[in-house]
């Protein structure tokens, strides 16, 4: 049996029980009210009869006689006539008058005159009024007993008057009142049944027709899936409230759990909100920068049958993928350069072999000396000898090959000084690669005849930095036309592209500069514009500060560095 059906049957049972109990209690209260009214009416009537002067005088006269008159005398007497007249007129079951000993002087059945009453008259003969519900010779009744006093103010009790109304008449009165009670109970039962069916329908609609066991299973599955996946998942209900915000979404957006907040006012990137607009229902996935990461975001409308459940926003981290892609590009560039150098080295060997074969030993020695001085590999990067870190040498050398292919000279600035080793190549690759790529694009698009990009790299080891990692300072300038009319902060805006500012082509690659700034700031550093540049060159100058990416192990002492600097200057 379905849970909704069980709930319906339980509700119907409860409603039926409540209606039956309420009807029974109401009927009992009505019966008690009618009985109380009958007792009060009997008491009033008994008082009236007992206070009648003729009744009082008649009872006193009989009480003075020796013994009790025979029944036929009492039946023809005035007390019997008066009592019967009152009984007939009021509809009472009986109006009984007794003497001071409890013998009947008036009774509806003349054969019982002169006999003792069937119920105890002592309370009334003792001078107190009493209401009763008992069963006498005429059947069950609700009545009252009142003492009869002798005429005058002597206060002598000479008898009592007992008046009663039949219980059957009370039941007839209850039968007349039971119709409204039954109608009320029926209406309450009908309302309860209707409410139960409406509640069942609402329960089915709210639970989408699922059973409690299915809902429990779905909740466990949802928690397991949402908290187990690496992708960020944000669920927006149809009313605009965030209903799902898993741990991955909080980590990727670098913000606390926002479950329960209004989506329109939530502190999420504006691009995500735009994805959930009605006009963007079929929009493609977009890339955004949030929390120092490059995220691919997509949104889909959620439906269950024909019911609108809201939106589901998916977030995927592409930061590491972009970093790996950049590193692979660098490796590919260096591989191309190595293949070219391999051919050059082979040609050099052929040249040496030729010198040797014709006996030109002195020429072969000079040629070997010249090769030893320059090295077998030579990247097109001016003053590359200033870089002492192998990773920086390889990466900037690869960038020099790319720049050379585009007609741009890449050179190392004279203030470059690197004493340690790069400890976090990924962050350095992302920042340095973006700045060099943008500078090369700006130099290519610039109006200067000589196209160049200059890079200065300087590490900084404070006392604390030796323990936590040194800071790498990067300065990149170019021969382009600068930022033009752009403000320096505009190039760091998310989504800024070279199409928006042709004066500085490549000033932003949509995500590059925004990403590197967030990455540097996440480490406690920054990326900023030192010089905006002018048309015709020199162009803009960018400076990046990246703390904690240098390893001081193996760093050269200051004297060795000074010697290298002097040798390089010479």
C-alpha positions as CSV (number, residue, x, y, z in Angstrom):
1,X,0.0,0.0,0.0
2,X,1.4,3.4,-1.0
3,X,2.3,5.8,1.8
4,X,-0.2,8.4,0.6
5,X,-2.9,5.8,0.8
6,X,-1.9,4.8,4.3
7,X,-1.9,8.4,5.3
8,X,-5.3,8.9,3.8
9,X,-6.8,5.8,5.6
10,X,-5.2,6.9,8.9
11,X,-6.6,10.4,8.6
12,X,-10.0,9.1,7.8
13,X,-9.9,6.8,10.8
14,X,-8.8,9.6,13.1
15,X,-11.5,11.9,11.7
16,X,-14.2,9.3,12.1
17,X,-13.1,8.6,15.7
18,X,-13.0,12.2,16.5
19,X,-16.5,12.8,15.0
20,X,-17.9,9.8,16.9
21,X,-16.4,10.8,20.2
22,X,-17.5,14.4,19.6
23,X,-21.0,13.4,18.7
24,X,-21.3,11.1,21.7
25,X,-20.0,13.7,24.1
26,X,-22.3,16.3,22.6
27,X,-25.3,14.0,22.8
28,X,-24.5,13.2,26.5
29,X,-24.1,16.9,27.3
30,X,-27.5,17.5,25.6
31,X,-29.1,14.7,27.5
32,X,-27.7,16.1,30.8
33,X,-28.9,19.5,29.9
34,X,-32.4,18.2,29.2
35,X,-32.4,16.2,32.4
36,X,-31.2,19.2,34.4
37,X,-33.9,21.4,32.8
38,X,-36.5,18.7,33.7
39,X,-35.3,18.6,37.3
40,X,-35.5,22.4,37.6
41,X,-39.0,22.4,36.0
42,X,-40.1,19.6,38.4
43,X,-38.7,21.6,41.3
44,X,-40.5,24.7,40.3
45,X,-43.8,22.8,39.8
46,X,-43.3,21.0,43.2
47,X,-42.8,24.3,44.9
48,X,-45.8,25.8,43.3
49,X,-48.0,22.9,44.4
50,X,-46.6,22.8,47.9
51,X,-47.2,26.5,48.3
52,X,-50.8,26.3,47.3
53,X,-52.9,27.2,50.4
54,X,-55.6,24.7,49.6
55,X,-53.0,21.9,49.3
56,X,-51.4,22.9,52.6
57,X,-54.7,23.1,54.4
58,X,-55.9,19.8,52.9
59,X,-52.6,18.0,53.9
60,X,-52.8,19.4,57.4
61,X,-56.4,18.4,57.9
62,X,-55.6,14.8,56.9
63,X,-52.5,14.7,59.0
64,X,-54.6,15.7,62.1
65,X,-56.9,12.7,61.7
66,X,-56.1,9.3,63.2
67,X,-54.9,7.0,60.5
68,X,-55.2,7.6,56.8
69,X,-58.5,7.8,54.8
70,X,-59.2,4.8,52.6
71,X,-58.2,5.0,48.9
72,X,-61.7,5.6,47.6
73,X,-62.1,8.6,49.9
74,X,-58.7,10.0,48.9
75,X,-59.5,9.4,45.2
76,X,-62.6,11.5,45.5
77,X,-60.9,14.2,47.7
78,X,-59.7,17.6,46.7
79,X,-56.0,16.8,46.9
80,X,-56.3,14.1,44.2
81,X,-58.3,16.4,42.0
82,X,-55.8,19.3,42.3
83,X,-52.7,17.0,41.8
84,X,-54.2,15.4,38.6
85,X,-55.2,18.8,37.2
86,X,-51.6,20.1,37.6
87,X,-50.2,16.8,36.1
88,X,-52.4,16.9,33.1
89,X,-51.8,20.6,32.5
90,X,-48.0,20.4,32.8
91,X,-47.4,17.0,31.1
92,X,-45.6,15.7,34.2
93,X,-45.3,11.9,34.7
94,X,-46.7,12.2,38.2
95,X,-47.6,14.7,40.9
96,X,-47.6,12.9,44.2
97,X,-48.7,14.4,47.6
98,X,-47.9,12.6,50.9
99,X,-48.5,13.1,54.6
100,X,-45.8,13.5,57.2
101,X,-45.2,9.8,57.2
102,X,-44.8,9.4,53.5
103,X,-48.2,7.9,52.7
104,X,-49.7,8.9,49.4
105,X,-52.6,11.3,49.5
106,X,-52.6,11.9,45.7
107,X,-51.2,9.7,42.9
108,X,-51.9,9.2,39.2
109,X,-52.9,5.6,40.0
110,X,-55.8,5.6,42.5
111,X,-55.1,2.0,43.6
112,X,-51.8,3.2,45.1
113,X,-53.4,5.9,47.3
114,X,-52.7,5.4,51.0
115,X,-49.5,3.4,50.3
116,X,-46.0,4.5,51.2
117,X,-44.1,6.1,48.4
118,X,-41.5,3.9,46.6
119,X,-38.7,6.4,47.0
120,X,-37.3,7.8,50.2
121,X,-39.2,11.0,51.3
122,X,-37.1,11.6,54.4
123,X,-35.0,14.5,52.9
124,X,-38.1,16.5,51.9
125,X,-39.9,15.6,55.2
126,X,-36.8,16.9,56.9
127,X,-37.4,20.3,55.5
128,X,-35.0,20.2,52.4
129,X,-35.7,20.4,48.7
130,X,-34.1,17.8,46.5
131,X,-34.0,16.9,42.8
132,X,-33.8,13.2,41.9
133,X,-33.4,10.8,39.1
134,X,-34.6,7.4,40.0
135,X,-37.0,4.7,39.0
136,X,-40.4,4.4,40.8
137,X,-43.7,2.6,40.3
138,X,-44.3,4.6,37.1
139,X,-40.8,4.0,35.7
140,X,-37.6,6.1,35.5
141,X,-38.0,9.8,35.9
142,X,-36.3,13.0,36.7
143,X,-38.1,14.9,39.5
144,X,-38.0,16.9,42.7
145,X,-39.3,16.6,46.3
146,X,-40.5,19.7,48.3
147,X,-41.8,19.8,51.9
148,X,-45.4,21.0,52.5
149,X,-45.7,23.3,55.5
150,X,-48.8,23.8,57.6
151,X,-50.8,27.0,57.0
152,X,-49.5,30.0,58.9
153,X,-46.0,30.7,60.1
154,X,-45.5,27.7,62.4
155,X,-43.1,26.0,60.1
156,X,-44.5,22.6,60.8
157,X,-44.0,20.1,58.0
158,X,-47.2,18.2,57.3
159,X,-46.2,16.4,54.1
160,X,-44.3,16.6,50.9
161,X,-44.9,17.0,47.1
162,X,-43.1,14.9,44.6
163,X,-43.1,15.8,40.9
164,X,-41.4,13.9,38.1
165,X,-41.0,13.9,34.4
166,X,-40.6,10.7,32.4
167,X,-37.2,9.8,31.1
168,X,-39.0,8.8,27.9
169,X,-40.0,12.4,27.4
170,X,-36.3,13.4,27.9
171,X,-35.3,10.9,25.2
172,X,-38.0,12.4,22.9
173,X,-36.5,15.8,23.5
174,X,-33.0,14.4,22.8
175,X,-34.3,12.8,19.6
176,X,-35.5,16.2,18.5
177,X,-32.0,17.6,19.2
178,X,-30.1,14.7,17.8
179,X,-30.8,15.8,14.2
180,X,-28.7,18.9,14.4
181,X,-26.1,16.9,16.3
182,X,-26.1,14.3,13.5
183,X,-25.9,16.9,10.8
184,X,-23.0,18.6,12.5
185,X,-21.2,15.3,12.9
186,X,-21.8,14.4,9.3
187,X,-20.6,17.8,8.1
188,X,-17.5,17.5,10.2
189,X,-16.9,14.0,8.8
190,X,-17.4,15.2,5.3
191,X,-15.0,18.2,5.8
192,X,-12.4,15.8,7.4
193,X,-12.6,13.4,4.4
194,X,-12.3,16.2,1.9
195,X,-9.4,17.7,3.8
196,X,-7.7,14.3,3.9
197,X,-8.1,13.8,0.1
198,X,-6.7,17.4,-0.5
199,X,-3.8,16.7,1.8
200,X,-3.1,13.4,0.0
201,X,-3.1,15.2,-3.3
202,X,-0.8,17.9,-2.0
203,X,1.5,15.3,-0.4
204,X,1.8,13.5,-3.8
205,X,2.5,16.8,-5.6
206,X,5.2,17.9,-3.1
207,X,6.9,14.5,-3.1
208,X,6.6,14.1,-6.9
209,X,4.7,10.9,-6.3
210,X,7.7,9.3,-4.5
211,X,7.5,7.0,-1.5
212,X,9.4,7.9,1.7
213,X,11.8,5.1,1.1
214,X,12.5,6.5,-2.4
215,X,13.0,10.0,-1.0
216,X,15.4,8.7,1.7
217,X,17.4,6.8,-1.0
218,X,17.5,9.9,-3.3
219,X,18.7,12.1,-0.4
220,X,21.5,9.7,0.4
221,X,22.4,9.4,-3.3
222,X,22.3,13.1,-3.7
223,X,24.7,13.7,-0.8
224,X,27.0,11.0,-2.0
225,X,27.1,12.3,-5.6
226,X,27.2,16.0,-4.9
227,X,29.9,15.8,-2.2
228,X,31.9,13.2,-4.1
229,X,32.3,14.9,-7.5
230,X,35.0,17.4,-8.3
231,X,32.7,19.5,-10.4
232,X,30.8,22.3,-8.7
233,X,27.0,22.0,-8.7
234,X,24.6,24.8,-7.9
235,X,20.9,24.2,-7.9
236,X,18.4,27.1,-8.1
237,X,14.8,26.3,-7.3
238,X,11.9,27.7,-9.3
239,X,11.4,30.4,-6.7
240,X,14.9,31.7,-7.2
241,X,16.3,30.3,-4.0
242,X,19.6,28.4,-4.0
243,X,18.7,24.8,-3.0
244,X,22.0,23.0,-3.7
245,X,25.5,24.3,-3.2
246,X,28.0,21.5,-3.0
247,X,31.5,21.6,-1.4
248,X,33.2,21.7,-4.9
249,X,31.2,24.8,-5.8
250,X,32.2,26.5,-2.6
251,X,35.9,25.6,-3.2
252,X,35.9,26.6,-6.9
253,X,34.2,30.0,-6.2
254,X,36.2,30.5,-3.0
255,X,33.0,31.4,-1.0
256,X,31.0,29.8,1.8
257,X,28.0,27.6,1.3
258,X,25.2,29.8,0.0
259,X,22.3,27.3,0.3
260,X,19.0,29.1,1.1
261,X,20.1,32.5,-0.3
262,X,18.3,34.3,-3.1
263,X,20.1,33.6,-6.3
264,X,19.7,37.2,-7.6
265,X,21.5,38.7,-4.6
266,X,24.0,35.9,-4.0
267,X,27.7,36.8,-4.1
268,X,28.5,34.7,-7.2
269,X,30.0,36.0,-10.4
270,X,27.6,38.0,-12.6
271,X,28.3,35.7,-15.6
272,X,26.7,32.8,-13.7
273,X,23.5,34.8,-13.0
274,X,23.4,35.7,-16.7
275,X,23.4,32.0,-17.6
276,X,20.1,31.4,-15.8
277,X,18.3,34.2,-17.6
278,X,15.4,33.0,-19.8
279,X,17.1,34.4,-22.9
280,X,20.2,32.2,-22.1
281,X,18.3,28.9,-21.9
282,X,20.3,27.5,-24.8
283,X,23.5,29.4,-24.2
284,X,26.8,27.6,-24.6
285,X,29.2,27.0,-21.8
286,X,31.3,30.1,-20.8
287,X,34.7,30.6,-19.2
288,X,34.9,32.7,-16.1
289,X,37.6,33.6,-13.6
290,X,36.7,33.1,-10.0
291,X,38.7,32.4,-6.9
292,X,41.9,32.5,-8.9
293,X,40.7,29.7,-11.2
294,X,39.6,29.4,-14.7
295,X,36.1,27.8,-14.6
296,X,33.9,26.5,-17.4
297,X,30.3,27.2,-16.4
298,X,27.1,25.9,-18.0
299,X,23.5,26.0,-17.0
300,X,20.6,23.8,-17.8
301,X,16.9,24.1,-17.1
302,X,15.6,21.3,-14.9
303,X,12.2,19.7,-15.5
304,X,10.3,16.8,-13.8
305,X,7.6,15.7,-16.2
306,X,5.9,19.1,-16.9
307,X,7.0,20.8,-13.6
308,X,9.6,23.5,-13.6
309,X,12.3,22.6,-11.0
310,X,14.6,25.6,-11.7
311,X,18.2,25.6,-12.9
312,X,21.3,23.5,-12.5
313,X,24.7,25.3,-12.9
314,X,27.8,23.2,-13.4
315,X,31.3,24.4,-12.8
316,X,34.4,22.7,-14.1
317,X,37.9,23.7,-13.2
318,X,40.2,24.2,-16.2
319,X,43.0,26.0,-14.4
320,X,45.3,23.0,-14.2
321,X,44.4,22.0,-17.8
322,X,45.4,25.5,-19.0
323,X,48.6,25.3,-17.0
324,X,49.5,21.9,-18.4
325,X,48.6,23.2,-21.9
326,X,50.9,26.2,-21.4
327,X,53.7,23.9,-20.2
328,X,53.2,21.5,-23.1
329,X,53.3,24.4,-25.5
330,X,56.6,25.4,-23.9
331,X,57.9,21.9,-24.2
332,X,56.8,21.7,-27.8
333,X,58.5,24.9,-28.6
334,X,61.7,23.8,-26.9
335,X,61.5,20.4,-28.8
336,X,61.3,22.3,-32.1
337,X,64.3,24.4,-31.1
338,X,66.2,21.3,-30.1
339,X,65.5,19.6,-33.4
340,X,66.8,22.7,-35.2
341,X,69.9,22.8,-33.0
342,X,70.4,19.1,-33.6
343,X,70.6,19.7,-37.4
344,X,72.9,22.7,-36.7
345,X,75.1,20.5,-34.5
346,X,75.2,17.8,-37.2
347,X,76.4,20.4,-39.7
348,X,79.1,21.6,-37.3
349,X,80.3,18.0,-36.9
350,X,80.4,17.7,-40.7
351,X,82.4,20.9,-40.9
352,X,85.0,19.6,-38.3
353,X,85.2,16.3,-40.2
354,X,85.9,18.2,-43.4
355,X,88.7,20.3,-41.7
356,X,90.2,17.1,-40.4
357,X,90.0,15.3,-43.8
358,X,91.9,18.0,-45.6
359,X,94.5,18.4,-42.8
360,X,93.4,21.8,-41.6
361,X,93.9,20.9,-37.9
362,X,94.4,24.5,-36.7
363,X,91.1,25.6,-38.4
364,X,89.3,22.6,-36.7
365,X,90.7,23.7,-33.3
366,X,89.6,27.3,-33.8
367,X,86.2,26.1,-34.9
368,X,85.8,23.8,-31.8
369,X,86.9,26.7,-29.5
370,X,84.3,28.9,-31.0
371,X,81.6,26.2,-30.6
372,X,82.6,25.6,-26.9
373,X,82.3,29.3,-26.2
374,X,78.8,29.7,-27.6
375,X,77.5,26.3,-26.7
376,X,75.6,23.8,-28.9
377,X,72.2,25.4,-28.1
378,X,71.5,29.1,-28.4
379,X,68.0,30.5,-27.8
380,X,67.3,33.9,-29.5
381,X,67.1,35.6,-26.1
382,X,69.6,38.5,-25.5
383,X,71.5,38.4,-22.2
384,X,70.1,35.0,-21.3
385,X,73.2,34.3,-19.3
386,X,71.8,36.5,-16.5
387,X,69.3,33.7,-15.7
388,X,70.8,31.2,-13.4
389,X,67.7,29.0,-12.8
390,X,67.4,26.2,-15.3
391,X,63.6,26.3,-15.4
392,X,63.6,30.0,-16.2
393,X,66.3,29.6,-18.8
394,X,64.3,26.8,-20.6
395,X,60.9,28.6,-20.3
396,X,62.0,32.0,-21.4
397,X,64.2,30.5,-24.1
398,X,61.1,28.7,-25.5
399,X,59.2,32.0,-25.4
400,X,62.2,33.6,-27.2
401,X,61.8,31.1,-30.0
402,X,58.1,31.9,-30.3
403,X,58.8,35.7,-30.2
404,X,61.5,35.3,-32.8
405,X,59.1,33.6,-35.2
406,X,56.8,36.6,-34.9
407,X,59.6,39.1,-35.6
408,X,60.0,40.1,-31.9
409,X,63.3,40.1,-30.0
410,X,63.0,38.8,-26.4
411,X,65.7,40.0,-24.1
412,X,66.6,39.8,-20.4
413,X,66.9,43.2,-18.6
414,X,70.2,44.1,-17.0
415,X,68.8,44.2,-13.5
416,X,67.8,40.5,-13.5
417,X,69.1,38.6,-10.5
418,X,67.9,35.1,-9.6
419,X,69.7,33.4,-6.7
420,X,67.3,30.6,-5.9
421,X,65.4,28.0,-7.8
422,X,61.8,28.0,-8.9
423,X,59.8,25.9,-6.4
424,X,56.3,26.3,-8.0
425,X,56.7,26.2,-11.8
426,X,52.9,26.1,-12.5
427,X,52.1,29.6,-11.0
428,X,55.3,31.1,-12.5
429,X,54.4,29.6,-15.9
430,X,50.9,31.1,-15.8
431,X,52.0,34.6,-14.7
432,X,55.2,34.9,-16.7
433,X,53.8,33.2,-19.8
434,X,50.7,35.5,-19.9
435,X,52.7,38.7,-19.5
436,X,55.2,37.7,-22.2
437,X,52.5,36.6,-24.6
438,X,50.6,39.8,-24.1
439,X,53.8,41.9,-24.5
440,X,54.8,40.0,-27.8
441,X,51.3,40.6,-29.2
442,X,51.5,44.3,-28.3
443,X,54.9,44.6,-29.9
444,X,53.7,42.9,-33.1
445,X,50.7,45.3,-33.3
446,X,52.8,48.4,-32.4
447,X,53.9,51.0,-34.8
448,X,57.6,50.9,-33.7
449,X,60.1,49.6,-36.3
450,X,62.1,47.7,-33.8
451,X,60.0,45.1,-32.0
452,X,61.2,43.9,-28.7
453,X,60.1,42.6,-25.3
454,X,62.2,43.0,-22.2
455,X,61.9,40.8,-19.1
456,X,63.5,41.5,-15.8
457,X,63.3,38.8,-13.0
458,X,64.4,39.4,-9.4
459,X,64.0,37.1,-6.5
460,X,63.8,38.4,-2.9
461,X,64.6,36.3,0.2
462,X,63.8,38.0,3.5
463,X,64.5,36.2,6.8
464,X,60.9,34.9,6.8
465,X,61.0,34.3,3.1
466,X,63.8,31.8,3.5
467,X,61.5,29.6,5.5
468,X,58.3,30.2,3.6
469,X,59.7,30.6,0.1
470,X,61.1,33.6,-1.7
471,X,59.3,36.2,-3.7
472,X,59.7,36.4,-7.4
473,X,59.4,39.9,-9.0
474,X,58.7,40.0,-12.7
475,X,58.8,43.2,-14.9
476,X,57.8,42.9,-18.6
477,X,57.9,45.8,-21.0
478,X,57.4,46.0,-24.8
479,X,57.8,48.2,-27.8
480,X,54.1,48.4,-28.5
481,X,51.8,51.5,-28.5
482,X,50.8,51.2,-24.8
483,X,47.3,51.1,-23.3
484,X,46.1,54.2,-25.3
485,X,42.9,55.6,-23.7
486,X,42.4,52.7,-21.4
487,X,42.8,53.0,-17.7
488,X,45.3,50.6,-16.2
489,X,42.7,48.7,-14.2
490,X,40.5,48.1,-17.3
491,X,42.9,45.5,-18.7
492,X,42.4,43.4,-15.6
493,X,38.6,43.2,-16.0
494,X,37.2,39.7,-16.7
495,X,36.3,39.2,-20.3
496,X,38.6,42.1,-21.6
497,X,39.8,41.2,-25.1
498,X,42.0,42.7,-27.7
499,X,39.0,43.4,-29.9
500,X,37.8,46.0,-27.4
501,X,41.1,47.9,-27.6
502,X,43.0,47.7,-30.9
503,X,45.6,50.2,-29.8
504,X,47.1,47.5,-27.5
505,X,46.4,44.3,-29.2
506,X,46.7,41.4,-26.8
507,X,46.5,43.7,-23.7
508,X,44.1,41.1,-22.4
509,X,43.3,37.7,-23.6
510,X,39.9,37.5,-22.1
511,X,41.1,35.5,-19.1
512,X,44.9,35.9,-19.0
513,X,45.5,39.1,-17.1
514,X,42.4,38.7,-14.8
515,X,43.7,35.2,-14.0
516,X,47.3,36.1,-13.2
517,X,46.2,39.0,-11.0
518,X,43.8,36.7,-9.0
519,X,46.5,34.0,-8.8
520,X,49.1,36.5,-7.6
521,X,46.7,38.0,-5.0
522,X,45.7,34.6,-3.8
523,X,49.4,34.1,-2.8
524,X,49.6,37.6,-1.3
525,X,51.1,39.3,-4.3
526,X,49.8,41.4,-7.1
527,X,50.0,42.3,-10.8
528,X,49.8,45.9,-11.8
529,X,50.7,48.4,-14.6
530,X,53.9,50.4,-13.9
531,X,53.7,52.4,-17.2
532,X,50.8,52.8,-19.6
533,X,53.2,53.6,-22.5
534,X,52.8,55.9,-25.4
535,X,52.0,55.6,-29.1
536,X,55.1,54.8,-31.1
537,X,56.8,53.1,-28.1
538,X,57.9,52.3,-25.6
539,X,54.8,50.5,-24.6
540,X,53.2,49.4,-21.4
541,X,55.2,47.9,-18.5
542,X,53.6,45.3,-16.2
543,X,55.0,44.2,-12.9
544,X,54.1,40.9,-11.1
545,X,54.9,40.0,-7.5
546,X,54.5,36.3,-6.7
547,X,55.4,35.3,-3.1
548,X,56.4,31.8,-2.0
549,X,57.5,30.4,-5.4
550,X,61.3,30.4,-4.9
551,X,63.4,27.9,-3.1
552,X,66.4,29.3,-1.3
553,X,68.2,26.0,-1.3
554,X,71.3,26.2,-3.4
555,X,71.0,30.0,-3.8
556,X,74.3,31.7,-4.4
557,X,75.8,34.1,-1.9
558,X,75.8,37.8,-2.6
559,X,79.5,37.9,-3.5
560,X,79.0,35.2,-6.2
561,X,76.0,37.1,-7.6
562,X,77.9,40.3,-7.6
563,X,80.7,38.7,-9.6
564,X,78.2,37.3,-12.1
565,X,76.5,40.6,-12.4
566,X,79.9,42.4,-13.1
567,X,80.9,39.7,-15.6
568,X,77.6,40.0,-17.4
569,X,77.9,43.8,-17.5
570,X,81.4,43.6,-18.9
